[in-house]
Each structure stands twice: as structure tokens, then as C-alpha cells.
Amino acid sequence: MTGYLLVGADGRSYRSAVPGTVGGHRSGKLYGRLDCPSALRALAAGGYAAHRVFFADEPTAVAAGYRPCAVCLPRAYRRWKAGLPVRPG
């Protein structure tokens, strides 16, 4: 099967016919928007791509144990930091 490699809520990779809507960093256990300025800078620097993962959506990233990015998802990050449930966006 061709397509996109995503990470599911169980943390396992799977193939999908549709691309993910959020990206993450496997070793940092964080996720954010695909246009996140911080992630784009890290990708341009070259060291980030080897750890890049993708999720179908934010709830899947949270279920897999990832936290929101402080740069591109500041409201969700503040909720996570305060120990509150993370809401998409």
C-alpha cells in the first residue's frame, strides 16, 4: 500500500491514504501544526527530519502521549502545562 505513514493513538505507525494534519517530533514527544515556524526552522537546520512523525489529528497525537507545541499551539500548550485536558487548537 502506498500513502502516508502516520502514528496512531497507540503510538504505532500505520499507512494511510490521507496525509496527517499535525506533525510531531518522536524523541521530544511534541506535536504541532504543519506550518509551525519552530518546526520549519528545525527542519531547515537538518537535525529534525529523522525524528519527524505525523498524526491524523490532534486528539490522536495527545492519545499517543505527545504534548502540544508552545510556539504554534500556545493555548493548548498552556492547558497541558497546567495539567488540564488538551483541547485541539
Disulfide bonds with the S-S distance in Angstrom:
none
